[in-house]
Amino acid sequence: MADLSYYKQIILDNFSKLTKNQKKIAQFLLDHPEEIALSSIDTIAEKLNVGKATIVRLAQTLGYSGFLELKTELSNKLRDDLSPTKKFKSALKAHSSKSDFVFTLAENEMRNIQKTIQQMDREQFNKAVRIFVSANNIYTMGLGISSFLAEIASYYLNRVTMRARAFTHGSMSLEEQIISLKKDDAVLVISLPPYSYQTIEATETAQYKGVKIVSITDKITSPIAQYSDVVFVAETNNIVFINTVGSVLTIIYSLATGIGLSDRATSLTALSLFEKVESDYGFDIHSDFFK
């Protein structure tokens, strides 16, 4: 199968002979191949204000039988381009020095965090804080690497609310664990590729129960986004074969801090209780959250 650059070259080679509306579609394909691969022909036609027949004719001009064949090949190519094996092989070729590799990874992580912060919507952030402050109980949820992040989120949120717990993989499925959710509860869902079907189903069920949902995921088009009241997009791009999590942790810590600053009385009470318990058990902790 040809790589993604091949498809882009086909578009560029044919661009001059396309109609005005076909050029609009072609440019969108060049700029947003992932969205084309994930969207229906009706969605694209409505988004670009063009006819479905125009989209089909463009696909045929590019050498496909129709839009479906173009979409299928594009989806397969994108999946192959993002495969862990391919990314790891490329990284090995590009970095021969171990020390250089470490610095490159660190720089990549910092870029992810910076981009995550830059694209964060302040109004949506404040909305998420209000959801958690007003919730009776806060539950965090995720599977795979997201389960560890859900545990960390639960730890931080519990420090400032005293009413957070994690739903992760255990003796019961996520859907079994969320049976007890009430409308006045809130859920923080973390979902990173490869997306867990259990997480998606549990999130859909939580939405059906009327629970407020805040999600952290890698793109606005991820499966859980459609069920969420607030979506935070965390940049998780890596030059090797795993998702980076620095940006996810940044969002989690920001939410915990935002909740703490929004509801200082509850948060200070929670921190005082935790300090007393940990002091009684011989731990030495120092919190400068509100100093």
LINGIVEN-V369588 format. One record per run of one state. SS is the DSSP state (A for helix, B for strand, O for the rest). FROM is the first residue (numbers start at 1). TO is the last residue. If there is no record, write none. Layout:
# LINGIVEN-V369588
ss:SS from:FROM to:TO
ss:SS from:FROM to:TO
This chain:
# LINGIVEN-V369588
ss:O from:1 to:3
ss:A from:4 to:17
ss:O from:18 to:19
ss:A from:20 to:31
ss:O from:32 to:32
ss:A from:33 to:38
ss:O from:39 to:40
ss:A from:41 to:48
ss:O from:49 to:51
ss:A from:52 to:61
ss:O from:62 to:66
ss:A from:67 to:81
ss:O from:82 to:83
ss:A from:84 to:94
ss:O from:95 to:97
ss:A from:98 to:118
ss:O from:119 to:121
ss:A from:122 to:134
ss:O from:135 to:137
ss:B from:138 to:141
ss:O from:142 to:144
ss:A from:145 to:161
ss:O from:162 to:163
ss:B from:164 to:167
ss:O from:168 to:173
ss:A from:174 to:180
ss:O from:181 to:185
ss:B from:186 to:191
ss:O from:192 to:196
ss:A from:197 to:208
ss:O from:209 to:211
ss:B from:212 to:217
ss:O from:218 to:224
ss:A from:225 to:227
ss:O from:228 to:229
ss:B from:230 to:233
ss:O from:234 to:245
ss:A from:246 to:262
ss:O from:263 to:263
ss:A from:264 to:280
ss:O from:281 to:291
